[in-house]
Amino acid sequence: MALVGLVRVSTDKQETARQHDALNEAGCVKVFEEKISGKLSVSERPGLVSALDYMRPGDMLTVQEVDRLGRNLLEGLLMLTELFERGVAVKVLDGVAKGEHTERSLILDLAFALAEDRRRDIVKKTRNGLEAAKKRGRVGGRRPVMSEALTAQAVALRDKGFTIRQIQPHLTYKTQSGETRNPSVGAISQALQEHDAEKDA
């Protein structure tokens, strides 16, 4: 039996290193990655299809957490049902559903329900934070140095494959004393995160 890993994030802007590290440490012989919504069926997810094509009888599809298979309760359970009907066993490395699974169970249902609740809570907190920031006159809660224009420039560079440290030298702003400076890596990272949160909310 071999472990075959699946890494999934919803957008190109999300990091996958943590999932890769966990799957490699678990001993996966190969890891497939996809940057796509978890709302899709098996046939619509290229990374998952590639993983299933690669697997041999007895192999086990491995994910770091159960929500890598689907974004919410309904989608996750539909995905699991389809996998189990195909005879695919699933191994979850972290979270409530940690362990090996060959069929639907209460613990899997609970894990997806908790993941959905967690995601809903994150979206709610993000919206509340943005609203509070706007009331204080800080659009999007960003630090003053990261204006809308600088953030748009940072997003454009990131979309071209630049890392935050590579983006930093391209962004400049003037201090109150008239000096030209580059925003800190932290300021750029925060602005990008809040940009993504507004987009995904």
Secondary structure, DSSP 8 states (H G I E B T S, - for coil): --EEEEEEESSTTS--HHHHHHHHHTT-SEEEEEES-TTS-GGG-HHHHHHHHH--TT-EEEESSGGGT-SSHHHHHHHHHHHHHTT-EEEE-SSTT-EEESS--HHHHHHHHHHHHHHHHHHHHHHHHHHHHHHTT-GGG--TTS-HHHHHHHHHHHHTT--HHHHGGG--EE-TTS-EE---HHHHHHHHHHHHHHHH-
